[in-house]
Each structure stands twice: as C-alpha cells, then as structure tokens.
Amino acid sequence: ISSALLEVFDGLDLPNTKIVGLQNLLSEKEMTEKISEALGL
C-alpha cells in the first residue's frame, strides 16, 4: 500500500485492523478507485 493511501486512511481515522482487512480484500488499484469515489474525486 502506498504512503499516500496510508495518509488517507490516517485522515479517516480507521482502526489498523480495518486497514489490514481492506488490504486483504482489494488490490491497491481497486482501493485507490474506491477511495477516490468515496471522497468524490
């Protein structure tokens, strides 16, 4: 996972366990797309 995505997760204040769960479920590309959609970018 890229540091930029980690900063996004830090900003959302998600528990580390949830971040690990997301990493296991999604590739970084999919995560980036979903985060961008969630933030309306």
PyMOL commands that set and color helices and strands:
alter all, ss='L'
color gray80, all
select helices_A, chain A and resi 3-12+16-25+28-39
alter helices_A, ss='H'
color red, helices_A
deselect
rebuild
show_as cartoon
